[in-house]
Amino acid sequence: MAPSTSPKSFASQGDLAEKKISFTEVGRDLWAFTAEGDPNTGVIIGDDSVMIVDAQATPRLAGKVIEQIRKVTDKPIKYVVLSHYHAVRVLGASAYGASEVIMSEKARAMVVERGQEDWDSEFGRFPRLFQGHESIPGLTWPTLTFNDRASFYLGKRRIDLRFLGRAHTAGDIVAHVPDENVMFTGDIVEYHSACYCGDAHFADWPATLEAIRGFDLSAIAPGRGDALVGAKMVNEALDNTADFIRSTYRPIARVAQGGGSLKEAWDAARAECDPKFSSYAIYEHCLPFNVARAYDEALGVDTPRIWTAERDREMWERLQG
């Protein structure tokens, strides 16, 4: 497939069609709310209460998750776990009325450092997801944080929250439910959806995927895409995500380390990735941000530069326009 040269709507501004919702049981009383490549939400039903994993972009979208939950349980929602700091994951948290909002300590630090910039940036990228944004009360702040591991009990059901390594961001966490050996991975794992790598750590991400593989999971609720039930789908998604990360980074790193330009890195990434991934959800949206971050990382920039609404547009016009 030849690299695309046609002008495109900025990010996901042209994506205005409502997505079909699925609510899939991935283990006993464990559910994945998915919507054709939009951000997913996990639902963990315990003996006495409910835990949410990732909140959606707005209270309006969170309300759609709650509608599905109320079809299967009337237990109160006590915990909202946020796998990382991105606006499309966290700004709907207020709708759940949870007594505790949980992030990694690193993710909270990233809200401090870049939370408002990220909100402004993502608002411009995803207008459909931010319909009803007026109801967002402000940045989402955790009531509880942890560094590497924390366990919570919903009655007798234990949920282990783990930091397994940097990947999609520096502060990604997963939620593992040992009694069913099911994991909610946030955007560390995607399924037939492009990985957004604008805030990523490419060199670390594959090892974090292998740490997840080491659990020998029965199912995964990924960040985007269908629920993954059974070892075959789990391993396929882990392999596919790793392939996406490596196929993006390696050609860009070769260009960057050889003194080539960002535009040359873009061309190299397209040549490698278009044939394999161009049909994936949000592929075109992600590509300019992925190229920019991979180029920086290849040149030794460890902390991703903060994306702002202005920087988004500049990068898009330089590469994608």
Phi, psi and omega per residue, in radians:
M1 nan 2.247 3.138
A2 -1.269 2.571 3.072
P3 -0.999 2.472 -3.119
S4 -1.290 2.437 3.128
T5 -2.148 -0.038 -3.066
S6 -1.329 2.525 3.087
P7 -1.095 2.584 -3.088
K8 -2.330 2.642 3.026
S9 -1.022 2.522 -3.126
F10 -1.022 2.243 3.060
A11 0.835 -2.088 -3.134
S12 -1.918 0.484 -3.128
Q13 -1.174 -0.444 3.111
G14 -1.492 -0.072 -3.093
D15 -1.660 1.592 -3.027
L16 -1.997 -0.070 -3.101
A17 -1.359 2.321 3.091
E18 -1.108 2.461 -3.082
K19 -1.656 2.641 3.116
K20 -1.376 2.225 -3.104
I21 -1.519 2.416 2.958
S22 -2.162 2.534 3.101
F23 -2.271 1.802 -2.907
T24 -2.008 2.263 3.075
E25 -1.402 2.105 -3.072
V26 -1.858 0.009 3.106
G27 3.123 3.046 -3.108
R28 -1.044 2.036 3.125
D29 1.031 0.569 3.064
L30 -2.218 2.221 -2.977
W31 -2.298 2.579 3.039
A32 -2.054 2.086 3.026
F33 -1.595 1.987 -3.100
T34 -2.224 2.770 -3.080
A35 -2.672 1.167 2.975
E36 0.898 0.826 3.079
G37 1.670 -0.150 2.984
D38 -1.258 2.916 3.120
P39 -1.019 2.351 -3.134
N40 -1.560 2.809 2.999
T41 -2.280 2.418 3.066
G42 -1.744 2.604 3.141
V43 -2.287 2.133 3.134
I44 -2.041 2.037 -3.128
I45 -1.790 2.072 3.107
G46 -1.734 -2.894 -3.121
D47 -1.181 -0.614 -2.995
D48 -2.199 -0.148 -3.050
S49 -2.850 3.135 -3.037
V50 -2.162 2.474 3.016
M51 -2.022 2.322 3.071
I52 -1.759 2.445 3.019
V53 -2.049 1.879 -3.089
D54 1.315 2.306 -2.778
A55 -1.772 -0.174 -2.974
Q56 1.453 2.977 -2.990
A57 -1.406 -0.466 -3.060
T58 -2.514 2.791 2.996
P59 -1.014 -0.553 3.112
R60 -1.063 -0.834 3.130
L61 -1.213 -0.641 3.073
A62 -1.050 -0.595 3.094
G63 -1.050 -0.568 3.096
K64 -1.189 -0.624 3.066
V65 -1.144 -0.785 -3.114
I66 -1.077 -0.673 3.079
E67 -0.970 -0.760 3.137
Q68 -1.204 -0.717 3.137
I69 -1.035 -0.735 -3.062
R70 -1.246 -0.171 3.009
K71 -1.361 -0.325 -3.051
V72 -2.095 -0.296 3.121
T73 -2.775 2.622 3.020
D74 -1.909 0.202 3.129
K75 -1.180 2.587 -3.107
P76 -1.208 2.583 3.067
I77 -1.521 1.953 -3.044
K78 -1.747 -0.647 -3.028
Y79 -2.143 2.411 2.878
V80 -2.058 2.020 3.088
V81 -1.723 2.313 -3.123
L82 -2.008 2.051 -3.019
S83 -1.190 -0.436 3.074
H84 -2.880 -3.012 -2.906
Y85 -1.641 -0.107 -2.991
H86 -1.042 2.487 -3.022
A87 -0.998 -0.713 -3.094
V88 -1.178 -0.204 3.114
R89 -1.694 -0.476 -2.850
V90 -2.054 -0.418 -2.926
L91 -1.334 -0.152 3.040
G92 -1.566 0.059 -2.954
A93 -1.047 -0.586 -3.047
S94 -1.065 -0.460 -3.053
A95 -1.134 -0.418 -3.004
Y96 -1.424 -0.299 -3.127
G97 1.104 0.495 -3.092
A98 -1.295 2.590 3.110
S99 -1.400 -0.378 -3.123
E100 -2.322 2.356 3.041
V101 -2.073 2.184 -2.928
I102 -2.105 2.310 3.038
M103 -2.420 2.884 2.892
S104 -1.217 2.708 3.102
E105 -1.045 -0.652 3.116
K106 -1.138 -0.711 3.126
A107 -1.094 -0.712 3.101
R108 -1.073 -0.733 3.106
A109 -1.043 -0.583 3.134
M110 -1.285 -0.528 2.997
V111 -1.089 -0.767 3.108
V112 -1.040 -0.829 -3.009
E113 -1.288 -0.666 -2.951
R114 -2.569 0.269 -3.066
G115 -1.114 -0.795 -3.125
Q116 -1.206 -0.700 3.090
E117 -1.070 -0.707 3.133
D118 -1.148 -0.710 3.095
W119 -1.035 -0.878 -3.134
D120 -1.069 -0.694 3.139
S121 -1.129 -0.907 -3.071
E122 -1.204 -0.530 3.076
F123 -1.025 -0.679 3.106
G124 -1.308 -0.497 -3.080
R125 -1.408 -0.597 -2.942
F126 -2.204 1.146 -3.081
P127 -1.017 -0.630 -3.120
R128 -1.110 -0.715 -3.111
L129 -1.204 -0.376 -3.081
F130 -1.813 0.297 2.967
Q131 -1.037 2.386 -3.083
G132 1.358 0.340 -3.081
H133 -1.088 -0.325 -3.118
E134 -1.039 -0.393 -3.101
S135 -1.493 -0.051 3.092
I136 -1.271 2.141 -3.049
P137 -1.361 -0.180 -3.093
G138 2.522 -3.002 3.084
L139 -1.019 2.560 3.113
T140 -1.580 2.139 3.134
W141 -1.976 2.418 3.110
P142 -1.300 2.671 2.958
T143 -1.674 -0.326 3.115
L144 -2.380 2.424 3.027
T145 -2.340 2.868 3.099
F146 -2.658 2.939 -3.136
N147 -1.684 -1.237 -3.030
D148 -1.894 -0.540 -3.046
R149 -2.779 2.451 3.009
A150 -2.587 2.539 3.100
S151 -2.098 2.463 3.117
F152 -2.241 2.580 -3.105
Y153 -2.086 2.142 3.012
L154 -1.779 1.452 -2.893
G155 1.217 -2.175 3.124
K156 -1.521 -0.240 -3.099
R157 -1.365 2.150 -3.125
R158 -1.728 2.424 3.017
I159 -2.151 2.183 3.113
D160 -1.766 2.092 3.026
L161 -1.674 2.262 -3.008
R162 -2.332 2.442 2.861
F163 -1.697 2.015 -3.059
L164 -1.855 -0.037 -3.127
G165 2.418 2.817 3.120
R166 -1.241 2.601 -3.133
A167 -2.760 -1.809 3.129
H168 -1.053 -0.638 2.958
T169 -2.454 -3.111 3.109
A170 -1.372 -0.239 -3.012
G171 -2.096 0.367 -3.095
D172 -1.088 2.416 2.987
I173 -2.209 2.810 3.051
V174 -2.092 2.768 3.041
A175 -2.054 2.071 -3.109
H176 -1.946 2.280 3.112
V177 -1.901 1.738 -2.980
P178 -1.109 -0.571 -3.035
D179 -1.162 -0.363 3.054
E180 -2.058 -0.039 -3.097
N181 0.902 0.874 3.128
V182 -2.038 2.482 -3.134
M183 -2.209 2.442 3.000
F184 -1.842 1.981 -2.886
T185 -1.781 -0.073 -2.956
G186 0.971 -2.656 -3.020
D187 -1.462 0.214 2.994
I188 -1.140 -0.624 3.111
V189 -2.085 2.329 3.027
E190 -2.188 2.824 3.108
Y191 -2.341 1.963 -3.089
H192 0.891 0.640 2.998
S193 -2.411 2.464 3.111
A194 -1.094 2.543 2.984
C195 -1.401 2.275 2.982
Y196 -1.467 2.123 -3.009
C197 -2.075 0.292 -3.091
G198 -1.118 -0.400 3.114
D199 -2.138 0.457 -2.948
A200 -1.570 2.975 2.995
H201 -2.180 1.589 -3.008
F202 -1.052 -0.720 -3.066
A203 -1.168 -0.509 -3.085
D204 -1.568 -0.488 -2.961
W205 -0.981 -0.827 -3.126
P206 -1.029 -0.652 3.118
A207 -1.179 -0.600 3.085
T208 -1.157 -0.687 3.050
L209 -1.066 -0.704 3.127
E210 -1.186 -0.554 3.050
A211 -1.111 -0.680 3.071
I212 -1.142 -0.765 3.135
R213 -1.016 -0.569 -3.111
G214 -1.097 -0.296 3.085
F215 -1.338 -0.245 -3.125
D216 0.916 0.995 -2.931
L217 -1.264 2.638 3.027
S218 -1.456 -0.486 3.131
A219 -2.822 2.708 3.036
I220 -2.291 2.375 2.867
A221 -1.732 1.870 -3.054
P222 -1.410 3.128 3.132
G223 -1.245 -0.702 3.074
R224 -2.441 2.643 3.123
G225 1.662 3.112 -3.012
D226 -1.137 2.673 2.980
A227 -1.060 2.528 -3.027
L228 -1.996 1.776 -3.061
V229 -1.942 2.179 -3.141
G230 1.747 2.627 -3.053
A231 -1.044 -0.621 -3.096
K232 -1.089 -0.854 -3.139
M233 -1.195 -0.669 3.116
V234 -1.021 -0.881 -3.093
N235 -1.218 -0.605 3.069
E236 -1.064 -0.760 -3.130
A237 -1.177 -0.699 3.093
L238 -1.101 -0.783 3.115
D239 -1.083 -0.773 -3.073
N240 -1.162 -0.730 3.112
T241 -1.110 -0.756 3.118
A242 -1.100 -0.682 3.114
D243 -1.114 -0.722 3.116
F244 -1.058 -0.794 -3.101
I245 -1.117 -0.834 -3.111
R246 -1.190 -0.704 -3.113
S247 -1.178 -0.491 3.064
T248 -1.327 -0.867 -2.963
Y249 -1.285 -0.768 -2.965
R250 -1.066 -0.856 3.133
P251 -1.140 -0.591 3.121
I252 -1.195 -0.751 3.141
A253 -1.087 -0.691 3.120
R254 -1.051 -0.754 3.141
V255 -1.179 -0.847 -3.071
A256 -1.083 -0.808 -3.091
Q257 -1.269 -0.322 3.065
G258 -1.571 0.087 3.094
G259 1.558 0.170 -3.123
G260 -1.352 2.942 -3.071
S261 -1.502 2.910 3.074
L262 -1.070 -0.677 3.133
K263 -1.151 -0.654 3.070
E264 -1.153 -0.640 3.079
A265 -1.127 -0.695 3.077
W266 -1.026 -0.825 -3.134
D267 -1.095 -0.698 3.139
A268 -1.160 -0.706 3.123
A269 -1.139 -0.732 -3.140
R270 -1.117 -0.729 -3.126
A271 -1.058 -0.641 -3.133
E272 -1.408 -0.726 -2.930
C273 -1.655 -0.582 -3.082
D274 -0.940 -0.815 -3.088
P275 -1.082 -0.476 -3.071
K276 -1.696 -0.570 -2.878
F277 -2.196 0.018 -3.008
S278 -1.133 -0.339 3.120
S279 -1.507 -0.078 -3.070
Y280 -1.274 2.610 3.050
A281 -0.984 2.467 3.115
I282 0.912 0.434 -3.133
Y283 -1.082 -0.941 -3.107
E284 -1.131 -0.634 3.101
H285 -0.989 -0.827 -2.998
C286 -1.328 -0.511 -2.862
L287 -0.995 -0.851 -3.130
P288 -1.055 -0.682 3.137
F289 -1.201 -0.671 3.118
N290 -1.127 -0.762 -3.131
V291 -1.110 -0.776 -3.105
A292 -1.083 -0.763 -3.120
R293 -1.223 -0.734 3.134
A294 -1.089 -0.695 3.120
Y295 -1.061 -0.797 3.116
D296 -1.092 -0.827 -3.087
E297 -1.086 -0.682 3.135
A298 -1.102 -0.434 3.123
L299 -1.706 0.222 2.990
G300 1.640 0.195 3.113
V301 -1.471 1.776 -3.017
D302 -1.335 -0.735 -3.125
T303 -1.585 2.096 -3.130
P304 -0.998 2.397 3.067
R305 -1.152 2.570 -3.091
I306 -1.263 2.260 3.044
W307 -1.473 2.307 3.023
T308 -2.100 2.887 3.107
A309 -0.990 -0.641 -3.118
E310 -1.258 -0.755 3.127
R311 -1.136 -0.660 3.086
D312 -0.921 -0.909 -3.061
R313 -1.138 -0.721 3.135
E314 -1.074 -0.787 -3.121
M315 -1.145 -0.754 -3.129
W316 -1.036 -0.810 -3.084
E317 -1.195 -0.559 3.113
R318 -1.206 -0.606 -2.968
L319 -1.970 -0.842 -2.924
Q320 -1.675 -0.407 -2.913
G321 -1.072 nan nan
